[in-house]
Amino acid sequence: MHLSQILPEVKALTKSVGDFIRQESKKFESSKIEVKSKNSLVSYVDKQAEEKLVKGLKDIFPEAGFITEEETVEQSEAEFKWVIDPLDGTTNFMHGIPVYAISIALIQNNIPVLGVIYEISRDELFAAVSGEGATLNDNKIQVAQNKTLEDSLNATGFPYYDYSNMSGYLGMLQELMKGSRGVRRMGSAAVDLAYVACGRFDSFFEYSLNAWDVAAGIIIVQEAGGKVVDFKGGEDYLFGREIVASSSLIHDEMMSKIKAHF
């Protein structure tokens, strides 16, 4: 199976479900919010979007298993698995902040080989297939070309339930505040990674993430010429709950800061 042959179907499905989310955003009521755990929210929009994605992806690739955030389908083992976040940035969505996305990845033996991120409010669809580069709305993209951390703009996600690394995290923020052009917190790891891939951000780091938050972004950043590692500089970034994504030019400088604080 050539992944590039199924990518157009995945993109079309993603945009279709994105249209559903966009329409629901116009009439969403806060009374429909459910609390899964501390600061982890969900709504019928997340669940219905996931159901639509699962149904469509089963039609596209029936043999693949699933890892999904809302567990609307049995989580299964297979060589190929779809990893789905139907609405990354749920808290933004619920508060009317227009930064949220659908994130879909196909992993083969736990390695991302296809990724699609659709930032719904901006109608921007990022995509990549292993070995074929990355695109934004079908135009080729690449990571930023700034040569130093001093000239970089960086992204992160604030800890919102796991505060075990707060001292290291705040130390890293201080480093970047003093030694770069700034730090942004968008509220969606998928969007952060997509923005690294297209050069809007030079780097992104966060801990306590799940596979569905990062799987699509990993392959998109890599295919755009960037590097993705865990906080130790290793490869445990899909299920290891920590990630650093950056352009190759500032990677070493960024990792020296990360290792000093974590």
PyMOL commands that set and color helices and strands:
alter all, ss='L'
color gray80, all
select helices_A, chain A and resi 3-25+30-32+44-60+90-94+149-151+166-179+189-197+211-223+251-261
alter helices_A, ss='H'
color red, helices_A
select strands_A, chain A and resi 34-37+40-42+65-68+80-88+101-108+111-119+124-129+134-136+139-141+153-156+182-184+203-207+226-229+242-247
alter strands_A, ss='S'
color yellow, strands_A
deselect
rebuild
show_as cartoon
